[in-house]
Amino acid sequence: MKELLNDVDRWKKQGKDIAVARVVDLDGSGPRLPGAAMAVSSDGEVAGSVSGGCVEGAVVAEALDVIESRDRRMVTFGYSDDEAFAVGLTCGGTIHLFIEPLDW
């Protein structure tokens, strides 16, 4: 989370809305451990990583929807999930993310 602070602070000063995605659980192997985080600004800038790159594009899309809707959500990507496989989550595990808007 600490690696996100400079970007999040800059985006806040620029008046951008922000969503934060965090790995909250893994089933099997996963690219990043629980606690890994990624922030997304309302214009699609990204800081941090929740998967080392393999599902980040799908997470950005979810985060932008969270910014728009203001609704928190759990999302899951796993090897058997067609979308996760298509974006490259081939580690054989499942990652569970909590995505929420950052409210000041």
VMD Tcl script that builds the backbone (N, CA, C; Angstrom):
set m [mol new atoms 312]
animate dup $m
set s [atomselect $m all]
$s set {name element resname resid chain x y z} {
  {N N MET 1 A 0.820 -1.187 0.000}
  {CA C MET 1 A 0.000 0.000 0.000}
  {C C MET 1 A 0.870 1.261 0.000}
  {N N LYS 2 A 2.026 1.198 0.662}
  {CA C LYS 2 A 2.869 2.387 0.757}
  {C C LYS 2 A 3.316 2.909 -0.597}
  {N N GLU 3 A 3.541 1.978 -1.555}
  {CA C GLU 3 A 4.003 2.412 -2.870}
  {C C GLU 3 A 2.929 3.178 -3.631}
  {N N LEU 4 A 1.697 3.129 -3.178}
  {CA C LEU 4 A 0.603 3.841 -3.828}
  {C C LEU 4 A 0.445 5.279 -3.346}
  {N N LEU 5 A 0.976 5.576 -2.174}
  {CA C LEU 5 A 0.654 6.842 -1.517}
  {C C LEU 5 A 1.026 8.076 -2.321}
  {N N ASN 6 A 2.184 8.095 -2.940}
  {CA C ASN 6 A 2.575 9.281 -3.709}
  {C C ASN 6 A 1.627 9.534 -4.872}
  {N N ASP 7 A 1.281 8.482 -5.601}
  {CA C ASP 7 A 0.362 8.641 -6.727}
  {C C ASP 7 A -1.030 9.035 -6.251}
  {N N VAL 8 A -1.522 8.377 -5.214}
  {CA C VAL 8 A -2.847 8.683 -4.689}
  {C C VAL 8 A -2.897 10.132 -4.202}
  {N N ASP 9 A -1.866 10.588 -3.524}
  {CA C ASP 9 A -1.830 11.973 -3.050}
  {C C ASP 9 A -1.844 12.953 -4.227}
  {N N ARG 10 A -1.070 12.651 -5.251}
  {CA C ARG 10 A -1.030 13.518 -6.438}
  {C C ARG 10 A -2.395 13.557 -7.120}
  {N N TRP 11 A -3.019 12.387 -7.279}
  {CA C TRP 11 A -4.336 12.348 -7.914}
  {C C TRP 11 A -5.369 13.101 -7.092}
  {N N LYS 12 A -5.290 12.967 -5.772}
  {CA C LYS 12 A -6.222 13.688 -4.895}
  {C C LYS 12 A -6.074 15.188 -5.102}
  {N N LYS 13 A -4.825 15.671 -5.137}
  {CA C LYS 13 A -4.580 17.102 -5.337}
  {C C LYS 13 A -5.070 17.581 -6.702}
  {N N GLN 14 A -5.104 16.675 -7.678}
  {CA C GLN 14 A -5.594 17.005 -9.016}
  {C C GLN 14 A -7.117 16.876 -9.124}
  {N N GLY 15 A -7.760 16.488 -8.037}
  {CA C GLY 15 A -9.218 16.387 -8.006}
  {C C GLY 15 A -9.782 15.142 -8.669}
  {N N LYS 16 A -8.968 14.115 -8.833}
  {CA C LYS 16 A -9.423 12.884 -9.478}
  {C C LYS 16 A -10.081 11.957 -8.466}
  {N N ASP 17 A -11.071 11.209 -8.930}
  {CA C ASP 17 A -11.646 10.142 -8.120}
  {C C ASP 17 A -10.733 8.926 -8.222}
  {N N ILE 18 A -10.760 8.088 -7.186}
  {CA C ILE 18 A -9.818 6.967 -7.086}
  {C C ILE 18 A -10.545 5.742 -6.545}
  {N N ALA 19 A -10.167 4.580 -7.067}
  {CA C ALA 19 A -10.602 3.299 -6.496}
  {C C ALA 19 A -9.356 2.511 -6.124}
  {N N VAL 20 A -9.481 1.725 -5.066}
  {CA C VAL 20 A -8.378 0.881 -4.619}
  {C C VAL 20 A -8.841 -0.571 -4.640}
  {N N ALA 21 A -8.023 -1.416 -5.259}
  {CA C ALA 21 A -8.276 -2.861 -5.305}
  {C C ALA 21 A -7.229 -3.543 -4.431}
  {N N ARG 22 A -7.668 -4.490 -3.595}
  {CA C ARG 22 A -6.754 -5.218 -2.722}
  {C C ARG 22 A -6.983 -6.715 -2.864}
  {N N VAL 23 A -5.898 -7.466 -2.885}
  {CA C VAL 23 A -6.014 -8.919 -2.827}
  {C C VAL 23 A -6.407 -9.263 -1.393}
  {N N VAL 24 A -7.539 -9.956 -1.237}
  {CA C VAL 24 A -7.997 -10.319 0.100}
  {C C VAL 24 A -7.897 -11.814 0.373}
  {N N ASP 25 A -7.764 -12.617 -0.694}
  {CA C ASP 25 A -7.657 -14.061 -0.487}
  {C C ASP 25 A -7.161 -14.715 -1.767}
  {N N LEU 26 A -6.574 -15.886 -1.608}
  {CA C LEU 26 A -6.124 -16.713 -2.726}
  {C C LEU 26 A -6.632 -18.131 -2.520}
  {N N ASP 27 A -6.990 -18.777 -3.600}
  {CA C ASP 27 A -7.242 -20.215 -3.593}
  {C C ASP 27 A -6.180 -20.813 -4.502}
  {N N GLY 28 A -5.330 -21.664 -3.965}
  {CA C GLY 28 A -4.226 -22.205 -4.751}
  {C C GLY 28 A -3.121 -21.171 -4.888}
  {N N SER 29 A -2.389 -21.250 -5.985}
  {CA C SER 29 A -1.294 -20.302 -6.187}
  {C C SER 29 A -1.822 -19.027 -6.821}
  {N N GLY 30 A -1.135 -17.951 -6.527}
  {CA C GLY 30 A -1.514 -16.659 -7.093}
  {C C GLY 30 A -0.290 -15.800 -7.306}
  {N N PRO 31 A -0.398 -14.836 -8.191}
  {CA C PRO 31 A 0.754 -14.008 -8.520}
  {C C PRO 31 A 1.166 -13.033 -7.411}
  {N N ARG 32 A 0.223 -12.585 -6.578}
  {CA C ARG 32 A 0.526 -11.667 -5.479}
  {C C ARG 32 A -0.216 -12.132 -4.233}
  {N N LEU 33 A 0.370 -11.893 -3.084}
  {CA C LEU 33 A -0.211 -12.336 -1.817}
  {C C LEU 33 A -1.297 -11.381 -1.333}
  {N N PRO 34 A -2.170 -11.859 -0.425}
  {CA C PRO 34 A -3.143 -10.950 0.170}
  {C C PRO 34 A -2.446 -9.720 0.748}
  {N N GLY 35 A -3.090 -8.590 0.546}
  {CA C GLY 35 A -2.522 -7.312 0.956}
  {C C GLY 35 A -1.992 -6.511 -0.215}
  {N N ALA 36 A -1.667 -7.183 -1.320}
  {CA C ALA 36 A -1.205 -6.464 -2.508}
  {C C ALA 36 A -2.319 -5.518 -2.946}
  {N N ALA 37 A -1.941 -4.333 -3.393}
  {CA C ALA 37 A -2.949 -3.324 -3.722}
  {C C ALA 37 A -2.609 -2.597 -5.016}
  {N N MET 38 A -3.661 -2.061 -5.615}
  {CA C MET 38 A -3.542 -1.273 -6.830}
  {C C MET 38 A -4.551 -0.141 -6.743}
  {N N ALA 39 A -4.135 1.062 -7.100}
  {CA C ALA 39 A -5.032 2.210 -7.144}
  {C C ALA 39 A -5.240 2.591 -8.605}
  {N N VAL 40 A -6.448 3.045 -8.904}
  {CA C VAL 40 A -6.799 3.469 -10.257}
  {C C VAL 40 A -7.476 4.829 -10.154}
  {N N SER 41 A -6.995 5.785 -10.955}
  {CA C SER 41 A -7.627 7.106 -10.974}
  {C C SER 41 A -8.775 7.111 -11.975}
  {N N SER 42 A -9.613 8.132 -11.873}
  {CA C SER 42 A -10.785 8.220 -12.746}
  {C C SER 42 A -10.425 8.360 -14.217}
  {N N ASP 43 A -9.185 8.744 -14.531}
  {CA C ASP 43 A -8.783 8.801 -15.937}
  {C C ASP 43 A -7.927 7.601 -16.345}
  {N N GLY 44 A -7.931 6.540 -15.508}
  {CA C GLY 44 A -7.302 5.285 -15.876}
  {C C GLY 44 A -5.838 5.133 -15.531}
  {N N GLU 45 A -5.265 6.086 -14.788}
  {CA C GLU 45 A -3.881 5.909 -14.330}
  {C C GLU 45 A -3.852 4.810 -13.279}
  {N N VAL 46 A -2.748 4.065 -13.231}
  {CA C VAL 46 A -2.646 2.920 -12.328}
  {C C VAL 46 A -1.372 3.027 -11.504}
  {N N ALA 47 A -1.488 2.682 -10.227}
  {CA C ALA 47 A -0.327 2.565 -9.339}
  {C C ALA 47 A -0.453 1.247 -8.603}
  {N N GLY 48 A 0.646 0.524 -8.474}
  {CA C GLY 48 A 0.641 -0.746 -7.771}
  {C C GLY 48 A 0.221 -1.895 -8.665}
  {N N SER 49 A 0.049 -3.067 -8.045}
  {CA C SER 49 A -0.279 -4.268 -8.803}
  {C C SER 49 A -0.956 -5.280 -7.893}
  {N N VAL 50 A -1.958 -5.970 -8.438}
  {CA C VAL 50 A -2.606 -7.045 -7.696}
  {C C VAL 50 A -2.318 -8.411 -8.289}
  {N N SER 51 A -1.686 -8.424 -9.470}
  {CA C SER 51 A -1.457 -9.723 -10.102}
  {C C SER 51 A -0.165 -9.789 -10.902}
  {N N GLY 52 A 0.700 -8.829 -10.749}
  {CA C GLY 52 A 1.928 -8.844 -11.527}
  {C C GLY 52 A 1.676 -8.625 -13.009}
  {N N GLY 53 A 0.503 -8.127 -13.356}
  {CA C GLY 53 A 0.199 -7.780 -14.731}
  {C C GLY 53 A -0.806 -8.663 -15.432}
  {N N CYS 54 A -1.093 -9.850 -14.879}
  {CA C CYS 54 A -1.915 -10.784 -15.660}
  {C C CYS 54 A -3.405 -10.443 -15.686}
  {N N VAL 55 A -3.970 -9.804 -14.680}
  {CA C VAL 55 A -5.383 -9.415 -14.745}
  {C C VAL 55 A -5.586 -7.916 -14.531}
  {N N GLU 56 A -4.518 -7.162 -14.556}
  {CA C GLU 56 A -4.624 -5.738 -14.272}
  {C C GLU 56 A -5.621 -5.015 -15.177}
  {N N GLY 57 A -5.647 -5.343 -16.461}
  {CA C GLY 57 A -6.587 -4.683 -17.369}
  {C C GLY 57 A -8.029 -4.886 -16.952}
  {N N ALA 58 A -8.374 -6.099 -16.564}
  {CA C ALA 58 A -9.731 -6.389 -16.109}
  {C C ALA 58 A -10.017 -5.685 -14.783}
  {N N VAL 59 A -9.011 -5.584 -13.922}
  {CA C VAL 59 A -9.186 -4.901 -12.634}
  {C C VAL 59 A -9.387 -3.406 -12.860}
  {N N VAL 60 A -8.660 -2.819 -13.797}
  {CA C VAL 60 A -8.851 -1.394 -14.114}
  {C C VAL 60 A -10.294 -1.153 -14.552}
  {N N ALA 61 A -10.821 -2.013 -15.413}
  {CA C ALA 61 A -12.208 -1.859 -15.864}
  {C C ALA 61 A -13.178 -1.932 -14.686}
  {N N GLU 62 A -12.960 -2.882 -13.781}
  {CA C GLU 62 A -13.811 -2.984 -12.584}
  {C C GLU 62 A -13.676 -1.741 -11.709}
  {N N ALA 63 A -12.435 -1.269 -11.531}
  {CA C ALA 63 A -12.191 -0.091 -10.685}
  {C C ALA 63 A -12.855 1.157 -11.260}
  {N N LEU 64 A -12.797 1.324 -12.564}
  {CA C LEU 64 A -13.451 2.481 -13.188}
  {C C LEU 64 A -14.959 2.410 -12.993}
  {N N ASP 65 A -15.523 1.216 -13.037}
  {CA C ASP 65 A -16.952 1.063 -12.781}
  {C C ASP 65 A -17.278 1.376 -11.322}
  {N N VAL 66 A -16.389 0.972 -10.413}
  {CA C VAL 66 A -16.579 1.290 -8.991}
  {C C VAL 66 A -16.540 2.807 -8.776}
  {N N ILE 67 A -15.619 3.484 -9.451}
  {CA C ILE 67 A -15.549 4.948 -9.331}
  {C C ILE 67 A -16.870 5.564 -9.793}
  {N N GLU 68 A -17.382 5.072 -10.901}
  {CA C GLU 68 A -18.632 5.600 -11.467}
  {C C GLU 68 A -19.837 5.303 -10.572}
  {N N SER 69 A -19.944 4.058 -10.117}
  {CA C SER 69 A -21.123 3.626 -9.360}
  {C C SER 69 A -21.038 3.940 -7.869}
  {N N ARG 70 A -19.799 4.094 -7.359}
  {CA C ARG 70 A -19.544 4.295 -5.927}
  {C C ARG 70 A -19.891 3.057 -5.107}
  {N N ASP 71 A -20.043 1.909 -5.766}
  {CA C ASP 71 A -20.378 0.654 -5.090}
  {C C ASP 71 A -19.129 -0.187 -4.884}
  {N N ARG 72 A -18.890 -0.607 -3.655}
  {CA C ARG 72 A -17.795 -1.520 -3.352}
  {C C ARG 72 A -18.173 -2.902 -3.858}
  {N N ARG 73 A -17.147 -3.719 -4.182}
  {CA C ARG 73 A -17.456 -5.068 -4.642}
  {C C ARG 73 A -16.283 -6.020 -4.463}
  {N N MET 74 A -16.633 -7.285 -4.376}
  {CA C MET 74 A -15.654 -8.364 -4.439}
  {C C MET 74 A -15.655 -8.877 -5.865}
  {N N VAL 75 A -14.463 -9.111 -6.402}
  {CA C VAL 75 A -14.347 -9.738 -7.718}
  {C C VAL 75 A -13.354 -10.883 -7.608}
  {N N THR 76 A -13.537 -11.878 -8.433}
  {CA C THR 76 A -12.708 -13.077 -8.393}
  {C C THR 76 A -12.229 -13.402 -9.794}
  {N N PHE 77 A -10.951 -13.751 -9.889}
  {CA C PHE 77 A -10.373 -14.216 -11.140}
  {C C PHE 77 A -9.680 -15.539 -10.857}
  {N N GLY 78 A -9.994 -16.540 -11.662}
  {CA C GLY 78 A -9.387 -17.843 -11.477}
  {C C GLY 78 A -9.072 -18.499 -12.791}
  {N N TYR 79 A -8.307 -19.554 -12.722}
  {CA C TYR 79 A -7.863 -20.262 -13.917}
  {C C TYR 79 A -9.030 -20.750 -14.762}
  {N N SER 80 A -10.105 -21.180 -14.117}
  {CA C SER 80 A -11.245 -21.700 -14.877}
  {C C SER 80 A -12.164 -20.580 -15.364}
  {N N ASP 81 A -11.924 -19.370 -14.897}
  {CA C ASP 81 A -12.714 -18.220 -15.322}
  {C C ASP 81 A -12.246 -17.803 -16.713}
  {N N ASP 82 A -13.138 -17.847 -17.699}
  {CA C ASP 82 A -12.762 -17.537 -19.086}
  {C C ASP 82 A -12.097 -16.180 -19.209}
  {N N GLU 83 A -12.632 -15.174 -18.515}
  {CA C GLU 83 A -12.055 -13.831 -18.608}
  {C C GLU 83 A -10.642 -13.810 -18.025}
  {N N ALA 84 A -10.449 -14.451 -16.883}
  {CA C ALA 84 A -9.120 -14.458 -16.264}
  {C C ALA 84 A -8.121 -15.175 -17.158}
  {N N PHE 85 A -8.516 -16.304 -17.738}
  {CA C PHE 85 A -7.606 -17.020 -18.620}
  {C C PHE 85 A -7.278 -16.177 -19.845}
  {N N ALA 86 A -8.276 -15.486 -20.368}
  {CA C ALA 86 A -8.068 -14.659 -21.561}
  {C C ALA 86 A -7.085 -13.528 -21.298}
  {N N VAL 87 A -7.086 -12.992 -20.075}
  {CA C VAL 87 A -6.162 -11.898 -19.776}
  {C C VAL 87 A -4.858 -12.399 -19.177}
  {N N GLY 88 A -4.710 -13.706 -18.991}
  {CA C GLY 88 A -3.403 -14.244 -18.649}
  {C C GLY 88 A -3.215 -14.828 -17.270}
  {N N LEU 89 A -4.259 -15.031 -16.480}
  {CA C LEU 89 A -4.095 -15.625 -15.153}
  {C C LEU 89 A -3.965 -17.132 -15.315}
  {N N THR 90 A -2.765 -17.579 -15.585}
  {CA C THR 90 A -2.536 -18.993 -15.866}
  {C C THR 90 A -1.794 -19.694 -14.733}
  {N N CYS 91 A -1.734 -19.067 -13.554}
  {CA C CYS 91 A -0.980 -19.644 -12.445}
  {C C CYS 91 A -1.702 -20.829 -11.812}
  {N N GLY 92 A -2.953 -21.050 -12.179}
  {CA C GLY 92 A -3.681 -22.189 -11.663}
  {C C GLY 92 A -4.490 -21.898 -10.425}
  {N N GLY 93 A -4.374 -20.710 -9.862}
  {CA C GLY 93 A -5.113 -20.370 -8.658}
  {C C GLY 93 A -6.240 -19.400 -8.944}
  {N N THR 94 A -6.824 -18.934 -7.866}
  {CA C THR 94 A -7.903 -17.956 -7.931}
  {C C THR 94 A -7.554 -16.818 -6.992}
  {N N ILE 95 A -7.730 -15.580 -7.469}
  {CA C ILE 95 A -7.499 -14.424 -6.596}
  {C C ILE 95 A -8.829 -13.724 -6.345}
  {N N HIS 96 A -9.009 -13.293 -5.103}
  {CA C HIS 96 A -10.211 -12.579 -4.692}
  {C C HIS 96 A -9.785 -11.159 -4.343}
  {N N LEU 97 A -10.459 -10.193 -4.966}
  {CA C LEU 97 A -10.126 -8.786 -4.770}
  {C C LEU 97 A -11.316 -8.051 -4.188}
  {N N PHE 98 A -11.023 -7.070 -3.325}
  {CA C PHE 98 A -12.035 -6.138 -2.850}
  {C C PHE 98 A -11.692 -4.803 -3.474}
  {N N ILE 99 A -12.652 -4.217 -4.180}
  {CA C ILE 99 A -12.444 -2.940 -4.849}
  {C C ILE 99 A -13.411 -1.936 -4.256}
  {N N GLU 100 A -12.885 -0.779 -3.863}
  {CA C GLU 100 A -13.723 0.246 -3.259}
  {C C GLU 100 A -13.274 1.627 -3.705}
  {N N PRO 101 A -14.235 2.575 -3.749}
  {CA C PRO 101 A -13.855 3.955 -4.042}
  {C C PRO 101 A -13.122 4.516 -2.829}
  {N N LEU 102 A -12.157 5.363 -3.070}
  {CA C LEU 102 A -11.437 6.006 -1.977}
  {C C LEU 102 A -12.169 7.273 -1.617}
  {N N ASP 103 A -12.763 7.282 -0.448}
  {CA C ASP 103 A -13.508 8.451 0.025}
  {C C ASP 103 A -12.655 9.233 1.004}
  {N N TRP 104 A -12.670 10.524 0.854}
  {CA C TRP 104 A -11.833 11.373 1.718}
  {C C TRP 104 A -12.615 11.821 2.911}
}
mol reanalyze $m
mol bondsrecalc $m
mol representation Tube
mol addrep $m
